[in-house]
Amino acid sequence: MHFWPSITGPNPYNDKKANMLNIKTKMLFFMGSVLFLVIGLPLLFFVLGHGEAYVTWGPWISAIALMLWLLMDVDKIRRGKG
């Protein structure tokens, strides 16, 4: 194996199709998560008859979930995984 992999074969970091697919997957996950927290979670609580519980705990659940996702992204950036 040569020290420079891009010399001996295609460089996976320059693959534009893979990068676009990765960006689209991340955006789909982000939009799905936000839609679940903004629409799905309140709807679930109210359908189950626990509307008051959502009013009390919904913002906490959303905040904790969003902070965990943010920490996962920060951890990936620090490790250099983009």
mmCIF file of the N, C-alpha and C atoms, coordinates in Angstrom:
data_MODEL
# 
_entry.id   MODEL 
# 
loop_
_atom_site.group_PDB 
_atom_site.id 
_atom_site.type_symbol 
_atom_site.label_atom_id 
_atom_site.label_alt_id 
_atom_site.label_comp_id 
_atom_site.label_asym_id 
_atom_site.label_entity_id 
_atom_site.label_seq_id 
_atom_site.pdbx_PDB_ins_code 
_atom_site.Cartn_x 
_atom_site.Cartn_y 
_atom_site.Cartn_z 
_atom_site.occupancy 
_atom_site.B_iso_or_equiv 
_atom_site.pdbx_formal_charge 
_atom_site.auth_seq_id 
_atom_site.auth_comp_id 
_atom_site.auth_asym_id 
_atom_site.auth_atom_id 
_atom_site.pdbx_PDB_model_num 
ATOM 1   N N  . MET A 1 1  ? 0.851   -1.187 0.000  1.00 0.00 ? 1  MET A N  1 
ATOM 2   C CA . MET A 1 1  ? 0.000   0.000  0.000  1.00 0.00 ? 1  MET A CA 1 
ATOM 3   C C  . MET A 1 1  ? 0.884   1.233  0.000  1.00 0.00 ? 1  MET A C  1 
ATOM 4   N N  . HIS A 1 2  ? 0.643   2.081  -0.919 1.00 0.00 ? 2  HIS A N  1 
ATOM 5   C CA . HIS A 1 2  ? 1.400   3.316  -1.029 1.00 0.00 ? 2  HIS A CA 1 
ATOM 6   C C  . HIS A 1 2  ? 0.950   4.306  0.032  1.00 0.00 ? 2  HIS A C  1 
ATOM 7   N N  . PHE A 1 3  ? 1.850   5.199  0.419  1.00 0.00 ? 3  PHE A N  1 
ATOM 8   C CA . PHE A 1 3  ? 1.522   6.182  1.459  1.00 0.00 ? 3  PHE A CA 1 
ATOM 9   C C  . PHE A 1 3  ? 0.389   7.111  1.033  1.00 0.00 ? 3  PHE A C  1 
ATOM 10  N N  . TRP A 1 4  ? 0.347   7.470  -0.262 1.00 0.00 ? 4  TRP A N  1 
ATOM 11  C CA . TRP A 1 4  ? -0.711  8.345  -0.762 1.00 0.00 ? 4  TRP A CA 1 
ATOM 12  C C  . TRP A 1 4  ? -1.757  7.490  -1.477 1.00 0.00 ? 4  TRP A C  1 
ATOM 13  N N  . PRO A 1 5  ? -2.883  7.183  -0.827 1.00 0.00 ? 5  PRO A N  1 
ATOM 14  C CA . PRO A 1 5  ? -3.872  6.309  -1.484 1.00 0.00 ? 5  PRO A CA 1 
ATOM 15  C C  . PRO A 1 5  ? -4.489  6.921  -2.730 1.00 0.00 ? 5  PRO A C  1 
ATOM 16  N N  . SER A 1 6  ? -4.522  8.264  -2.844 1.00 0.00 ? 6  SER A N  1 
ATOM 17  C CA . SER A 1 6  ? -5.138  8.881  -4.018 1.00 0.00 ? 6  SER A CA 1 
ATOM 18  C C  . SER A 1 6  ? -4.293  8.671  -5.270 1.00 0.00 ? 6  SER A C  1 
ATOM 19  N N  . ILE A 1 7  ? -3.003  8.362  -5.100 1.00 0.00 ? 7  ILE A N  1 
ATOM 20  C CA . ILE A 1 7  ? -2.140  8.120  -6.251 1.00 0.00 ? 7  ILE A CA 1 
ATOM 21  C C  . ILE A 1 7  ? -2.412  6.731  -6.832 1.00 0.00 ? 7  ILE A C  1 
ATOM 22  N N  . THR A 1 8  ? -2.657  5.765  -5.972 1.00 0.00 ? 8  THR A N  1 
ATOM 23  C CA . THR A 1 8  ? -2.832  4.388  -6.428 1.00 0.00 ? 8  THR A CA 1 
ATOM 24  C C  . THR A 1 8  ? -4.272  4.043  -6.778 1.00 0.00 ? 8  THR A C  1 
ATOM 25  N N  . GLY A 1 9  ? -5.215  4.865  -6.380 1.00 0.00 ? 9  GLY A N  1 
ATOM 26  C CA . GLY A 1 9  ? -6.614  4.561  -6.658 1.00 0.00 ? 9  GLY A CA 1 
ATOM 27  C C  . GLY A 1 9  ? -7.487  5.779  -6.418 1.00 0.00 ? 9  GLY A C  1 
ATOM 28  N N  . PRO A 1 10 ? -8.780  5.632  -6.604 1.00 0.00 ? 10 PRO A N  1 
ATOM 29  C CA . PRO A 1 10 ? -9.677  6.772  -6.389 1.00 0.00 ? 10 PRO A CA 1 
ATOM 30  C C  . PRO A 1 10 ? -9.696  7.187  -4.919 1.00 0.00 ? 10 PRO A C  1 
ATOM 31  N N  . ASN A 1 11 ? -9.743  8.474  -4.707 1.00 0.00 ? 11 ASN A N  1 
ATOM 32  C CA . ASN A 1 11 ? -9.769  9.017  -3.355 1.00 0.00 ? 11 ASN A CA 1 
ATOM 33  C C  . ASN A 1 11 ? -11.218 9.065  -2.871 1.00 0.00 ? 11 ASN A C  1 
ATOM 34  N N  . PRO A 1 12 ? -11.576 8.327  -1.822 1.00 0.00 ? 12 PRO A N  1 
ATOM 35  C CA . PRO A 1 12 ? -12.966 8.307  -1.363 1.00 0.00 ? 12 PRO A CA 1 
ATOM 36  C C  . PRO A 1 12 ? -13.422 9.649  -0.803 1.00 0.00 ? 12 PRO A C  1 
ATOM 37  N N  . TYR A 1 13 ? -12.494 10.515 -0.410 1.00 0.00 ? 13 TYR A N  1 
ATOM 38  C CA . TYR A 1 13 ? -12.880 11.812 0.150  1.00 0.00 ? 13 TYR A CA 1 
ATOM 39  C C  . TYR A 1 13 ? -13.302 12.799 -0.922 1.00 0.00 ? 13 TYR A C  1 
ATOM 40  N N  . ASN A 1 14 ? -12.937 12.525 -2.184 1.00 0.00 ? 14 ASN A N  1 
ATOM 41  C CA . ASN A 1 14 ? -13.320 13.407 -3.278 1.00 0.00 ? 14 ASN A CA 1 
ATOM 42  C C  . ASN A 1 14 ? -14.509 12.879 -4.064 1.00 0.00 ? 14 ASN A C  1 
ATOM 43  N N  . ASP A 1 15 ? -15.140 11.829 -3.590 1.00 0.00 ? 15 ASP A N  1 
ATOM 44  C CA . ASP A 1 15 ? -16.287 11.248 -4.278 1.00 0.00 ? 15 ASP A CA 1 
ATOM 45  C C  . ASP A 1 15 ? -17.505 12.134 -4.036 1.00 0.00 ? 15 ASP A C  1 
ATOM 46  N N  . LYS A 1 16 ? -17.880 12.929 -5.042 1.00 0.00 ? 16 LYS A N  1 
ATOM 47  C CA . LYS A 1 16 ? -18.949 13.914 -4.865 1.00 0.00 ? 16 LYS A CA 1 
ATOM 48  C C  . LYS A 1 16 ? -20.307 13.263 -4.661 1.00 0.00 ? 16 LYS A C  1 
ATOM 49  N N  . LYS A 1 17 ? -20.556 12.124 -5.318 1.00 0.00 ? 17 LYS A N  1 
ATOM 50  C CA . LYS A 1 17 ? -21.833 11.438 -5.130 1.00 0.00 ? 17 LYS A CA 1 
ATOM 51  C C  . LYS A 1 17 ? -21.987 10.965 -3.692 1.00 0.00 ? 17 LYS A C  1 
ATOM 52  N N  . ALA A 1 18 ? -20.940 10.373 -3.148 1.00 0.00 ? 18 ALA A N  1 
ATOM 53  C CA . ALA A 1 18 ? -20.998 9.878  -1.770 1.00 0.00 ? 18 ALA A CA 1 
ATOM 54  C C  . ALA A 1 18 ? -21.154 11.031 -0.788 1.00 0.00 ? 18 ALA A C  1 
ATOM 55  N N  . ASN A 1 19 ? -20.460 12.143 -1.042 1.00 0.00 ? 19 ASN A N  1 
ATOM 56  C CA . ASN A 1 19 ? -20.580 13.296 -0.152 1.00 0.00 ? 19 ASN A CA 1 
ATOM 57  C C  . ASN A 1 19 ? -21.987 13.876 -0.189 1.00 0.00 ? 19 ASN A C  1 
ATOM 58  N N  . MET A 1 20 ? -22.578 13.989 -1.379 1.00 0.00 ? 20 MET A N  1 
ATOM 59  C CA . MET A 1 20 ? -23.939 14.528 -1.482 1.00 0.00 ? 20 MET A CA 1 
ATOM 60  C C  . MET A 1 20 ? -24.940 13.596 -0.811 1.00 0.00 ? 20 MET A C  1 
ATOM 61  N N  . LEU A 1 21 ? -24.763 12.286 -0.980 1.00 0.00 ? 21 LEU A N  1 
ATOM 62  C CA . LEU A 1 21 ? -25.652 11.327 -0.334 1.00 0.00 ? 21 LEU A CA 1 
ATOM 63  C C  . LEU A 1 21 ? -25.535 11.443 1.179  1.00 0.00 ? 21 LEU A C  1 
ATOM 64  N N  . ASN A 1 22 ? -24.328 11.610 1.666  1.00 0.00 ? 22 ASN A N  1 
ATOM 65  C CA . ASN A 1 22 ? -24.100 11.754 3.094  1.00 0.00 ? 22 ASN A CA 1 
ATOM 66  C C  . ASN A 1 22 ? -24.769 13.022 3.620  1.00 0.00 ? 22 ASN A C  1 
ATOM 67  N N  . ILE A 1 23 ? -24.654 14.130 2.882  1.00 0.00 ? 23 ILE A N  1 
ATOM 68  C CA . ILE A 1 23 ? -25.278 15.388 3.292  1.00 0.00 ? 23 ILE A CA 1 
ATOM 69  C C  . ILE A 1 23 ? -26.796 15.244 3.277  1.00 0.00 ? 23 ILE A C  1 
ATOM 70  N N  . LYS A 1 24 ? -27.343 14.613 2.246  1.00 0.00 ? 24 LYS A N  1 
ATOM 71  C CA . LYS A 1 24 ? -28.795 14.430 2.159  1.00 0.00 ? 24 LYS A CA 1 
ATOM 72  C C  . LYS A 1 24 ? -29.303 13.535 3.277  1.00 0.00 ? 24 LYS A C  1 
ATOM 73  N N  . THR A 1 25 ? -28.545 12.507 3.623  1.00 0.00 ? 25 THR A N  1 
ATOM 74  C CA . THR A 1 25 ? -28.943 11.615 4.713  1.00 0.00 ? 25 THR A CA 1 
ATOM 75  C C  . THR A 1 25 ? -28.955 12.361 6.035  1.00 0.00 ? 25 THR A C  1 
ATOM 76  N N  . LYS A 1 26 ? -27.928 13.168 6.271  1.00 0.00 ? 26 LYS A N  1 
ATOM 77  C CA . LYS A 1 26 ? -27.878 13.951 7.510  1.00 0.00 ? 26 LYS A CA 1 
ATOM 78  C C  . LYS A 1 26 ? -29.037 14.939 7.580  1.00 0.00 ? 26 LYS A C  1 
ATOM 79  N N  . MET A 1 27 ? -29.335 15.599 6.459  1.00 0.00 ? 27 MET A N  1 
ATOM 80  C CA . MET A 1 27 ? -30.419 16.578 6.447  1.00 0.00 ? 27 MET A CA 1 
ATOM 81  C C  . MET A 1 27 ? -31.764 15.889 6.650  1.00 0.00 ? 27 MET A C  1 
ATOM 82  N N  . LEU A 1 28 ? -31.953 14.719 6.045  1.00 0.00 ? 28 LEU A N  1 
ATOM 83  C CA . LEU A 1 28 ? -33.193 13.971 6.231  1.00 0.00 ? 28 LEU A CA 1 
ATOM 84  C C  . LEU A 1 28 ? -33.360 13.563 7.692  1.00 0.00 ? 28 LEU A C  1 
ATOM 85  N N  . PHE A 1 29 ? -32.283 13.104 8.319  1.00 0.00 ? 29 PHE A N  1 
ATOM 86  C CA . PHE A 1 29 ? -32.334 12.740 9.733  1.00 0.00 ? 29 PHE A CA 1 
ATOM 87  C C  . PHE A 1 29 ? -32.654 13.961 10.591 1.00 0.00 ? 29 PHE A C  1 
ATOM 88  N N  . PHE A 1 30 ? -32.012 15.087 10.297 1.00 0.00 ? 30 PHE A N  1 
ATOM 89  C CA . PHE A 1 30 ? -32.245 16.313 11.060 1.00 0.00 ? 30 PHE A CA 1 
ATOM 90  C C  . PHE A 1 30 ? -33.690 16.781 10.913 1.00 0.00 ? 30 PHE A C  1 
ATOM 91  N N  . MET A 1 31 ? -34.192 16.819 9.688  1.00 0.00 ? 31 MET A N  1 
ATOM 92  C CA . MET A 1 31 ? -35.569 17.276 9.467  1.00 0.00 ? 31 MET A CA 1 
ATOM 93  C C  . MET A 1 31 ? -36.570 16.317 10.101 1.00 0.00 ? 31 MET A C  1 
ATOM 94  N N  . GLY A 1 32 ? -36.318 15.023 10.000 1.00 0.00 ? 32 GLY A N  1 
ATOM 95  C CA . GLY A 1 32 ? -37.196 14.044 10.640 1.00 0.00 ? 32 GLY A CA 1 
ATOM 96  C C  . GLY A 1 32 ? -37.204 14.199 12.147 1.00 0.00 ? 32 GLY A C  1 
ATOM 97  N N  . SER A 1 33 ? -36.047 14.453 12.719 1.00 0.00 ? 33 SER A N  1 
ATOM 98  C CA . SER A 1 33 ? -35.954 14.637 14.170 1.00 0.00 ? 33 SER A CA 1 
ATOM 99  C C  . SER A 1 33 ? -36.708 15.876 14.616 1.00 0.00 ? 33 SER A C  1 
ATOM 100 N N  . VAL A 1 34 ? -36.524 16.964 13.891 1.00 0.00 ? 34 VAL A N  1 
ATOM 101 C CA . VAL A 1 34 ? -37.209 18.208 14.253 1.00 0.00 ? 34 VAL A CA 1 
ATOM 102 C C  . VAL A 1 34 ? -38.714 18.045 14.096 1.00 0.00 ? 34 VAL A C  1 
ATOM 103 N N  . LEU A 1 35 ? -39.151 17.431 13.007 1.00 0.00 ? 35 LEU A N  1 
ATOM 104 C CA . LEU A 1 35 ? -40.589 17.226 12.815 1.00 0.00 ? 35 LEU A CA 1 
ATOM 105 C C  . LEU A 1 35 ? -41.172 16.336 13.902 1.00 0.00 ? 35 LEU A C  1 
ATOM 106 N N  . PHE A 1 36 ? -40.428 15.311 14.310 1.00 0.00 ? 36 PHE A N  1 
ATOM 107 C CA . PHE A 1 36 ? -40.915 14.461 15.392 1.00 0.00 ? 36 PHE A CA 1 
ATOM 108 C C  . PHE A 1 36 ? -41.042 15.252 16.689 1.00 0.00 ? 36 PHE A C  1 
ATOM 109 N N  . LEU A 1 37 ? -40.032 16.049 17.010 1.00 0.00 ? 37 LEU A N  1 
ATOM 110 C CA . LEU A 1 37 ? -40.067 16.800 18.265 1.00 0.00 ? 37 LEU A CA 1 
ATOM 111 C C  . LEU A 1 37 ? -41.117 17.905 18.247 1.00 0.00 ? 37 LEU A C  1 
ATOM 112 N N  . VAL A 1 38 ? -41.352 18.513 17.085 1.00 0.00 ? 38 VAL A N  1 
ATOM 113 C CA . VAL A 1 38 ? -42.285 19.638 17.011 1.00 0.00 ? 38 VAL A CA 1 
ATOM 114 C C  . VAL A 1 38 ? -43.721 19.176 16.786 1.00 0.00 ? 38 VAL A C  1 
ATOM 115 N N  . ILE A 1 39 ? -43.918 18.123 15.998 1.00 0.00 ? 39 ILE A N  1 
ATOM 116 C CA . ILE A 1 39 ? -45.277 17.681 15.667 1.00 0.00 ? 39 ILE A CA 1 
ATOM 117 C C  . ILE A 1 39 ? -45.595 16.322 16.288 1.00 0.00 ? 39 ILE A C  1 
ATOM 118 N N  . GLY A 1 40 ? -44.716 15.356 16.114 1.00 0.00 ? 40 GLY A N  1 
ATOM 119 C CA . GLY A 1 40 ? -45.001 13.986 16.539 1.00 0.00 ? 40 GLY A CA 1 
ATOM 120 C C  . GLY A 1 40 ? -45.111 13.807 18.034 1.00 0.00 ? 40 GLY A C  1 
ATOM 121 N N  . LEU A 1 41 ? -44.186 14.386 18.783 1.00 0.00 ? 41 LEU A N  1 
ATOM 122 C CA . LEU A 1 41 ? -44.192 14.217 20.237 1.00 0.00 ? 41 LEU A CA 1 
ATOM 123 C C  . LEU A 1 41 ? -45.437 14.826 20.884 1.00 0.00 ? 41 LEU A C  1 
ATOM 124 N N  . PRO A 1 42 ? -45.799 16.079 20.551 1.00 0.00 ? 42 PRO A N  1 
ATOM 125 C CA . PRO A 1 42 ? -47.036 16.612 21.139 1.00 0.00 ? 42 PRO A CA 1 
ATOM 126 C C  . PRO A 1 42 ? -48.269 15.815 20.725 1.00 0.00 ? 42 PRO A C  1 
ATOM 127 N N  . LEU A 1 43 ? -48.316 15.421 19.451 1.00 0.00 ? 43 LEU A N  1 
ATOM 128 C CA . LEU A 1 43 ? -49.456 14.654 18.967 1.00 0.00 ? 43 LEU A CA 1 
ATOM 129 C C  . LEU A 1 43 ? -49.565 13.325 19.701 1.00 0.00 ? 43 LEU A C  1 
ATOM 130 N N  . LEU A 1 44 ? -48.440 12.662 19.914 1.00 0.00 ? 44 LEU A N  1 
ATOM 131 C CA . LEU A 1 44 ? -48.428 11.398 20.643 1.00 0.00 ? 44 LEU A CA 1 
ATOM 132 C C  . LEU A 1 44 ? -48.961 11.570 22.062 1.00 0.00 ? 44 LEU A C  1 
ATOM 133 N N  . PHE A 1 45 ? -48.480 12.580 22.765 1.00 0.00 ? 45 PHE A N  1 
ATOM 134 C CA . PHE A 1 45 ? -48.943 12.814 24.135 1.00 0.00 ? 45 PHE A CA 1 
ATOM 135 C C  . PHE A 1 45 ? -50.438 13.116 24.178 1.00 0.00 ? 45 PHE A C  1 
ATOM 136 N N  . PHE A 1 46 ? -50.913 13.980 23.274 1.00 0.00 ? 46 PHE A N  1 
ATOM 137 C CA . PHE A 1 46 ? -52.326 14.360 23.306 1.00 0.00 ? 46 PHE A CA 1 
ATOM 138 C C  . PHE A 1 46 ? -53.232 13.214 22.877 1.00 0.00 ? 46 PHE A C  1 
ATOM 139 N N  . VAL A 1 47 ? -52.798 12.391 21.915 1.00 0.00 ? 47 VAL A N  1 
ATOM 140 C CA . VAL A 1 47 ? -53.596 11.238 21.490 1.00 0.00 ? 47 VAL A CA 1 
ATOM 141 C C  . VAL A 1 47 ? -53.709 10.227 22.625 1.00 0.00 ? 47 VAL A C  1 
ATOM 142 N N  . LEU A 1 48 ? -52.632 10.055 23.381 1.00 0.00 ? 48 LEU A N  1 
ATOM 143 C CA . LEU A 1 48 ? -52.656 9.123  24.507 1.00 0.00 ? 48 LEU A CA 1 
ATOM 144 C C  . LEU A 1 48 ? -53.368 9.697  25.731 1.00 0.00 ? 48 LEU A C  1 
ATOM 145 N N  . GLY A 1 49 ? -53.799 10.950 25.641 1.00 0.00 ? 49 GLY A N  1 
ATOM 146 C CA . GLY A 1 49 ? -54.542 11.561 26.738 1.00 0.00 ? 49 GLY A CA 1 
ATOM 147 C C  . GLY A 1 49 ? -53.672 12.146 27.837 1.00 0.00 ? 49 GLY A C  1 
ATOM 148 N N  . HIS A 1 50 ? -52.417 12.407 27.528 1.00 0.00 ? 50 HIS A N  1 
ATOM 149 C CA . HIS A 1 50 ? -51.503 12.971 28.522 1.00 0.00 ? 50 HIS A CA 1 
ATOM 150 C C  . HIS A 1 50 ? -51.016 14.345 28.083 1.00 0.00 ? 50 HIS A C  1 
ATOM 151 N N  . GLY A 1 51 ? -51.954 15.193 27.675 1.00 0.00 ? 51 GLY A N  1 
ATOM 152 C CA . GLY A 1 51 ? -51.593 16.531 27.210 1.00 0.00 ? 51 GLY A CA 1 
ATOM 153 C C  . GLY A 1 51 ? -50.901 17.363 28.269 1.00 0.00 ? 51 GLY A C  1 
ATOM 154 N N  . GLU A 1 52 ? -51.352 17.214 29.506 1.00 0.00 ? 52 GLU A N  1 
ATOM 155 C CA . GLU A 1 52 ? -50.737 17.980 30.590 1.00 0.00 ? 52 GLU A CA 1 
ATOM 156 C C  . GLU A 1 52 ? -49.292 17.537 30.820 1.00 0.00 ? 52 GLU A C  1 
ATOM 157 N N  . ALA A 1 53 ? -49.038 16.248 30.664 1.00 0.00 ? 53 ALA A N  1 
ATOM 158 C CA . ALA A 1 53 ? -47.663 15.746 30.812 1.00 0.00 ? 53 ALA A CA 1 
ATOM 159 C C  . ALA A 1 53 ? -46.763 16.325 29.723 1.00 0.00 ? 53 ALA A C  1 
ATOM 160 N N  . TYR A 1 54 ? -47.317 16.479 28.508 1.00 0.00 ? 54 TYR A N  1 
ATOM 161 C CA . TYR A 1 54 ? -46.492 17.073 27.447 1.00 0.00 ? 54 TYR A CA 1 
ATOM 162 C C  . TYR A 1 54 ? -46.167 18.520 27.761 1.00 0.00 ? 54 TYR A C  1 
ATOM 163 N N  . VAL A 1 55 ? -47.178 19.256 28.241 1.00 0.00 ? 55 VAL A N  1 
ATOM 164 C CA . VAL A 1 55 ? -46.940 20.667 28.569 1.00 0.00 ? 55 VAL A CA 1 
ATOM 165 C C  . VAL A 1 55 ? -45.859 20.782 29.637 1.00 0.00 ? 55 VAL A C  1 
ATOM 166 N N  . THR A 1 56 ? -45.842 19.824 30.575 1.00 0.00 ? 56 THR A N  1 
ATOM 167 C CA . THR A 1 56 ? -44.855 19.856 31.653 1.00 0.00 ? 56 THR A CA 1 
ATOM 168 C C  . THR A 1 56 ? -43.491 19.347 31.195 1.00 0.00 ? 56 THR A C  1 
ATOM 169 N N  . TRP A 1 57 ? -43.457 18.191 30.521 1.00 0.00 ? 57 TRP A N  1 
ATOM 170 C CA . TRP A 1 57 ? -42.192 17.525 30.224 1.00 0.00 ? 57 TRP A CA 1 
ATOM 171 C C  . TRP A 1 57 ? -41.740 17.625 28.774 1.00 0.00 ? 57 TRP A C  1 
ATOM 172 N N  . GLY A 1 58 ? -42.601 18.044 27.876 1.00 0.00 ? 58 GLY A N  1 
ATOM 173 C CA . GLY A 1 58 ? -42.253 18.111 26.453 1.00 0.00 ? 58 GLY A CA 1 
ATOM 174 C C  . GLY A 1 58 ? -41.033 18.959 26.135 1.00 0.00 ? 58 GLY A C  1 
ATOM 175 N N  . PRO A 1 59 ? -40.976 20.189 26.661 1.00 0.00 ? 59 PRO A N  1 
ATOM 176 C CA . PRO A 1 59 ? -39.780 21.002 26.387 1.00 0.00 ? 59 PRO A CA 1 
ATOM 177 C C  . PRO A 1 59 ? -38.492 20.380 26.929 1.00 0.00 ? 59 PRO A C  1 
ATOM 178 N N  . TRP A 1 60 ? -38.575 19.714 28.073 1.00 0.00 ? 60 TRP A N  1 
ATOM 179 C CA . TRP A 1 60 ? -37.391 19.049 28.632 1.00 0.00 ? 60 TRP A CA 1 
ATOM 180 C C  . TRP A 1 60 ? -36.950 17.900 27.735 1.00 0.00 ? 60 TRP A C  1 
ATOM 181 N N  . ILE A 1 61 ? -37.908 17.099 27.273 1.00 0.00 ? 61 ILE A N  1 
ATOM 182 C CA . ILE A 1 61 ? -37.580 15.972 26.390 1.00 0.00 ? 61 ILE A CA 1 
ATOM 183 C C  . ILE A 1 61 ? -36.929 16.487 25.108 1.00 0.00 ? 61 ILE A C  1 
ATOM 184 N N  . SER A 1 62 ? -37.526 17.513 24.513 1.00 0.00 ? 62 SER A N  1 
ATOM 185 C CA . SER A 1 62 ? -36.983 18.072 23.275 1.00 0.00 ? 62 SER A CA 1 
ATOM 186 C C  . SER A 1 62 ? -35.594 18.658 23.493 1.00 0.00 ? 62 SER A C  1 
ATOM 187 N N  . ALA A 1 63 ? -35.423 19.388 24.572 1.00 0.00 ? 63 ALA A N  1 
ATOM 188 C CA . ALA A 1 63 ? -34.126 20.016 24.843 1.00 0.00 ? 63 ALA A CA 1 
ATOM 189 C C  . ALA A 1 63 ? -33.035 18.970 25.058 1.00 0.00 ? 63 ALA A C  1 
ATOM 190 N N  . ILE A 1 64 ? -33.336 17.938 25.810 1.00 0.00 ? 64 ILE A N  1 
ATOM 191 C CA . ILE A 1 64 ? -32.334 16.893 26.066 1.00 0.00 ? 64 ILE A CA 1 
ATOM 192 C C  . ILE A 1 64 ? -31.980 16.165 24.770 1.00 0.00 ? 64 ILE A C  1 
ATOM 193 N N  . ALA A 1 65 ? -32.990 15.826 23.961 1.00 0.00 ? 65 ALA A N  1 
ATOM 194 C CA . ALA A 1 65 ? -32.719 15.134 22.693 1.00 0.00 ? 65 ALA A CA 1 
ATOM 195 C C  . ALA A 1 65 ? -31.873 16.001 21.765 1.00 0.00 ? 65 ALA A C  1 
ATOM 196 N N  . LEU A 1 66 ? -32.222 17.273 21.640 1.00 0.00 ? 66 LEU A N  1 
ATOM 197 C CA . LEU A 1 66 ? -31.457 18.157 20.762 1.00 0.00 ? 66 LEU A CA 1 
ATOM 198 C C  . LEU A 1 66 ? -30.031 18.358 21.259 1.00 0.00 ? 66 LEU A C  1 
ATOM 199 N N  . MET A 1 67 ? -29.847 18.467 22.565 1.00 0.00 ? 67 MET A N  1 
ATOM 200 C CA . MET A 1 67 ? -28.495 18.626 23.112 1.00 0.00 ? 67 MET A CA 1 
ATOM 201 C C  . MET A 1 67 ? -27.658 17.368 22.877 1.00 0.00 ? 67 MET A C  1 
ATOM 202 N N  . LEU A 1 68 ? -28.272 16.187 23.002 1.00 0.00 ? 68 LEU A N  1 
ATOM 203 C CA . LEU A 1 68 ? -27.531 14.951 22.738 1.00 0.00 ? 68 LEU A CA 1 
ATOM 204 C C  . LEU A 1 68 ? -27.106 14.862 21.275 1.00 0.00 ? 68 LEU A C  1 
ATOM 205 N N  . TRP A 1 69 ? -28.005 15.237 20.350 1.00 0.00 ? 69 TRP A N  1 
ATOM 206 C CA . TRP A 1 69 ? -27.645 15.223 18.931 1.00 0.00 ? 69 TRP A CA 1 
ATOM 207 C C  . TRP A 1 69 ? -26.545 16.239 18.645 1.00 0.00 ? 69 TRP A C  1 
ATOM 208 N N  . LEU A 1 70 ? -26.619 17.400 19.273 1.00 0.00 ? 70 LEU A N  1 
ATOM 209 C CA . LEU A 1 70 ? -25.577 18.408 19.091 1.00 0.00 ? 70 LEU A CA 1 
ATOM 210 C C  . LEU A 1 70 ? -24.234 17.897 19.608 1.00 0.00 ? 70 LEU A C  1 
ATOM 211 N N  . LEU A 1 71 ? -24.241 17.252 20.764 1.00 0.00 ? 71 LEU A N  1 
ATOM 212 C CA . LEU A 1 71 ? -22.997 16.704 21.314 1.00 0.00 ? 71 LEU A CA 1 
ATOM 213 C C  . LEU A 1 71 ? -22.418 15.613 20.419 1.00 0.00 ? 71 LEU A C  1 
ATOM 214 N N  . MET A 1 72 ? -23.283 14.804 19.800 1.00 0.00 ? 72 MET A N  1 
ATOM 215 C CA . MET A 1 72 ? -22.799 13.779 18.873 1.00 0.00 ? 72 MET A CA 1 
ATOM 216 C C  . MET A 1 72 ? -22.104 14.428 17.680 1.00 0.00 ? 72 MET A C  1 
ATOM 217 N N  . ASP A 1 73 ? -22.686 15.509 17.143 1.00 0.00 ? 73 ASP A N  1 
ATOM 218 C CA . ASP A 1 73 ? -22.067 16.210 16.020 1.00 0.00 ? 73 ASP A CA 1 
ATOM 219 C C  . ASP A 1 73 ? -20.745 16.844 16.425 1.00 0.00 ? 73 ASP A C  1 
ATOM 220 N N  . VAL A 1 74 ? -20.701 17.465 17.598 1.00 0.00 ? 74 VAL A N  1 
ATOM 221 C CA . VAL A 1 74 ? -19.459 18.084 18.069 1.00 0.00 ? 74 VAL A CA 1 
ATOM 222 C C  . VAL A 1 74 ? -18.380 17.023 18.239 1.00 0.00 ? 74 VAL A C  1 
ATOM 223 N N  . ASP A 1 75 ? -18.754 15.863 18.754 1.00 0.00 ? 75 ASP A N  1 
ATOM 224 C CA . ASP A 1 75 ? -17.794 14.775 18.933 1.00 0.00 ? 75 ASP A CA 1 
ATOM 225 C C  . ASP A 1 75 ? -17.257 14.300 17.583 1.00 0.00 ? 75 ASP A C  1 
ATOM 226 N N  . LYS A 1 76 ? -18.127 14.189 16.582 1.00 0.00 ? 76 LYS A N  1 
ATOM 227 C CA . LYS A 1 76 ? -17.682 13.774 15.249 1.00 0.00 ? 76 LYS A CA 1 
ATOM 228 C C  . LYS A 1 76 ? -16.740 14.812 14.644 1.00 0.00 ? 76 LYS A C  1 
ATOM 229 N N  . ILE A 1 77 ? -17.056 16.091 14.824 1.00 0.00 ? 77 ILE A N  1 
ATOM 230 C CA . ILE A 1 77 ? -16.209 17.151 14.276 1.00 0.00 ? 77 ILE A CA 1 
ATOM 231 C C  . ILE A 1 77 ? -14.838 17.116 14.939 1.00 0.00 ? 77 ILE A C  1 
ATOM 232 N N  . ARG A 1 78 ? -14.805 16.916 16.245 1.00 0.00 ? 78 ARG A N  1 
ATOM 233 C CA . ARG A 1 78 ? -13.520 16.865 16.955 1.00 0.00 ? 78 ARG A CA 1 
ATOM 234 C C  . ARG A 1 78 ? -12.677 15.685 16.507 1.00 0.00 ? 78 ARG A C  1 
ATOM 235 N N  . ARG A 1 79 ? -13.316 14.584 16.155 1.00 0.00 ? 79 ARG A N  1 
ATOM 236 C CA . ARG A 1 79 ? -12.569 13.402 15.699 1.00 0.00 ? 79 ARG A CA 1 
ATOM 237 C C  . ARG A 1 79 ? -12.192 13.501 14.228 1.00 0.00 ? 79 ARG A C  1 
ATOM 238 N N  . GLY A 1 80 ? -12.704 14.512 13.550 1.00 0.00 ? 80 GLY A N  1 
ATOM 239 C CA . GLY A 1 80 ? -12.362 14.706 12.146 1.00 0.00 ? 80 GLY A CA 1 
ATOM 240 C C  . GLY A 1 80 ? -13.210 13.913 11.186 1.00 0.00 ? 80 GLY A C  1 
ATOM 241 N N  . LYS A 1 81 ? -14.389 13.473 11.626 1.00 0.00 ? 81 LYS A N  1 
ATOM 242 C CA . LYS A 1 81 ? -15.259 12.680 10.751 1.00 0.00 ? 81 LYS A CA 1 
ATOM 243 C C  . LYS A 1 81 ? -16.264 13.546 10.007 1.00 0.00 ? 81 LYS A C  1 
ATOM 244 N N  . GLY A 1 82 ? -16.205 14.846 10.191 1.00 0.00 ? 82 GLY A N  1 
ATOM 245 C CA . GLY A 1 82 ? -17.050 15.774 9.459  1.00 0.00 ? 82 GLY A CA 1 
ATOM 246 C C  . GLY A 1 82 ? -18.425 15.795 9.952  1.00 0.00 ? 82 GLY A C  1 
# 
